[in-house]
Amino acid sequence: MSDLFSLAGRTALITGGSRGIGRMIAAGFISQGAKVYISARKEVACRQTAEDLGCIALPADVSTMEGMKGLVSAYGEHESGLDILVNNAGAAWLAPFEDFPEKGWDKVMDLNVKTPFYLTSLLAPMLRATASTDRPAKVINICSIDGIAVNPQETYPYAASKAGLIHLTRRMAKTLIADNIVCSAIAPGAFASDMNIAARDQAEAVAARVPAKRIGTDEDMAGAAIYLASRAGDYVVGATLTVDGGVAYC
């Protein structure tokens, strides 16, 4: 039981790992002994975060197939197998219903749904290389409570993409478990980040609308991710863990 949440001896790759939720998860994994690689589109930020946390930077734009293949190739120069993949890179777009731009729709849907699917597929051989019945490999998709409950903001493709990713997680899990790869998801609520600027800049106002009366902390997100990535989460297959202080269900 003392090793239930340990990640010692495991490798992890986290997309969108230079800031926000990705950085929270990276820091948590490192604290539990994992060897962590982070990827982000902005090279300077990616390398700075890696230096700050003590992990390895693999800058890449995973919004394109070329970028995804480049990331897989870069990771393959360091490791022959992968224990934990966190599909965290994402985008949001806010615009009125009648004027919503197609480019905004496509950008959000591609990065939030297409990328987790294809990146997992491209990395599947490396996940299989480490996976076993006794220690399955893990894929964790970062979704959102906006895929569960309706947000009043006009972020149409974001809500649709996160709802889609929740269901895609279940479908991927059904296929991957045959290879001892456990796929699950986290649906965060209000965490301070560049994507959730309201939680970042208006924390007290946002917290007042949360049943737990606060926004999420780094430890809240790290704890959820560590649970799913470690031995503790080996039997959690296809599920989405809601980490939102009660917003979606209370």
Phi, psi and omega in degrees: 000333182292339180257012187301325183251012180285143174241018181301134178083005181251149176255145180224143174237125183237117176278151185061036189270002185276346184203173174056221184298322179299317178293320178302315181292318179302313180298320179296316180297317180299319181297335181262009171098005180283152169269116192248135171246134176242147177234145176202157183290323182272111188298315183299313180296321181297313182291324179294316178296318178300319178294318181296320186269337184086042177231194188243130182267134174229079182301136179194150174259097185276011177283349179238156178297322178299317179295320178296315179296324178296320178295316179299318179296317180297318178296321181295341176286342180256322189224153175260348179218165181222129180269322187221125173246126175247111178273089186250335182304134182200172181216157175226159180210127182247125178197154180298151184308311186280349182239019185292123185285141179299324181295326177291317178301310183295318180300313183292313182295321180295310184287325186274338182238310183295315183298312178302322180294307186287325178294320176297318178298316180293328181267358183305318178300323179287327175292318178297328183296333181255346190282143174210168178299321182283333178217083182293152169285162184231140169238123180240116178266130179268111182260223179190152174293345175293345174272357181245313180241156184277124175272136181293342178288148184274069178249065190302306181291333178296311179298316180295319183292321181287325173295319178297320181292326176298315179287322177299324177302317179296319182290319176297320181300320181299322180280314190287333183297335177297336178256019181062036174246117182267122179250129178215184184211161173236134175247095181286154170260233184277107172233137181294122179198172177292337176279320178257077185288337178294313178294329180285315189260342181229052188302318183294318180294318179293317181300328180296337180265358181263129180306326179283355176065029174199161173272167182290151178252169176304320182293325178299315182287316179300318181298317179296316181292319178298318178305310182290326184281336187267182176304330182301330183256014185299332184260010180261095189246119176082358184274154173248119181270117180274124182235084191217010180068015176101004185299312188287332190236357181249000000 
